[in-house]
Amino acid sequence: MIRLLPVLLLALTACSTGPSGPAFTTVDPCSLLEDGDAGSLTGTPARSGQTCDFQFDSLTAKLTLVEGAFADESGKLLSDGGFGGAIAGGEGESNNRPLSTRCKDSAGVVTCDAVLEVRDKQLVRFQVVKRDKDRNAVGQVVQGFAAKAFERLPK
């Protein structure tokens, strides 16, 4: 029995080291945002691989499912004037998910880029473009999209 203990421990470790949650390759990115999330959805979202382009009343949004390190993706946004935050990921603060956002305006058009960590090495990248002068208002739209997308992802 004692000789079997290391084999059992090894087997249990091998079973528990896989990624938690479903792989992004099985998720349709166009299922993560819907009509009403930021006004009326115009037309059908356009999918290309793990990216989906949405056209709402007054803005366009691009959502991309990517695998990578949150720190790397977030660092790019934060080093260029972005800010960090979190969205509620369920019950308790320990389930909150980190979100980094950077918004810039040019000639009355605001572009916000963001990245949300869903699970370790599983990220949702957003880009929202809206004719507006209020970066904070567009940033809040991105936060709303992140919350909705996270809520709709398979657990």
N, C-alpha and C positions, 0 to 999 in steps of 0.2 A: 504494500500500500504506500509506503514512504517513497518508493522508487517512482510511483506514478504521480506523486504530487508535483514535481517540476513539469512534467508533461501536461498535466491539467492546468497549471498556472500559465504555461506558454499558450495553450489553446484558448484560454479565457482572454488573455492579453491580445491575441491575434484577432479575436472576435470583436473586441471593444475599441480597436484603434482606427476603424474605418470612419469616414466622414459622417457626421450626423445630419439627418434630413435628406430629402431627395436631391439628386444632382440637378443642376441648372439645365442640363441638356434635355430634360424631360418637360421643362416649363415653357409654355407659350408666352413670350413677353407681351404680346398684344392682349392677353387676358388680365393684365395687372392694373390697367387704367380703364375707366368706363365713362360713358355719357354722364354728365352731371358732376364729375370730379373737379372741373374748372369751367363750367358752362356746358353748352351743347357740343357734342362731338360731331364734327363735320366730316362726312364720308366714312370710309372704312380705313382703320389703321393699316399702315403698310409695314409688313414684316420683311426683314432681311437677316437671316441667320438668327442670332440672339438679340437683335435690335428691332424695335418697333417705333415708328413715327406716328404721332397723333396730331390731329389738327382740331383744336377747340375753337370756340367763337373768336377769341381775341389773342390766341397764342398757339405756338407750336411746341410740342414736347417730344423728346427722343428719350427712350428708355432702353438701356442695354444691360443684359445680364453678363457679368464677367467673373472670372475666377482670378484671384490675386490677393495680395496683402493689402489690407485696409490702410495700414500705416503709409505705404508707398503712394497709393492713390490719394489719400487724404492730405499727405504732405505736399503734394503738388498744388492743391487748392489753397491750403493754409499759407504756404510760402508766398502766394501771389495775392494776399489780401483777403483770403477767405476766413470763415469762422466755423468753429465746431459746435455741435449740439447733439441732441439725441431725440429719438422718437420712442414713445411707449411701445414696448414689445410684449406686453402681457401684464400679468399681475406682478407687482413689486418692481422696485427700481433696478434690481439685479437683471431684469429681462429687457431693460431699455437697450436700444440699438444705436450705435454711434452714427452720426450723419455730419458730413462736412460739406459746406456750401461756399461758393464764391460767385458774387453777382457783380457785373460791370455794365455801365451804360455808355452808349455811344450814339449821338445824334437822335436821341429820343427812343432808342431801342435798348431794352435791358435783356442781357443774356446771363442766365444763372446755370452754373455747372455744379453738380453735387454727386456725392457717393455715399451710399448706405451700406453698412455691413450687416448682412442678414445672418450669416454664420461664418465661422472661420473659413477664410479663402473664398467666400461667396458674397459677391457685391452686386448692387444695382447702381448703375451710373445713370444720371439724369442730365438733360440739357433742356432748358426752357427758354424760349425767346418770345418776348412780348413788346409791342410798341407801347412804351410807358416811360416815365421818368423816375418812378418810385422803386428803387432796388429792394426795399424792405417788403413791399407788397408782393413783388414777384418771388422773392425769397420765401415768403409764407406759402405761396402756391406750391413751390417745390417741396416744402415740408409736408404739405397736405398730400401731394403725390406720393412721397416716400411712405407716409403712414398708410395710405390706401394700398399701395403695392405690397408692402410688408404684410398687411392684413390678408391679402388675397393669395399670397404665396402658399403652396402646400406646406404643411408643417411636418 
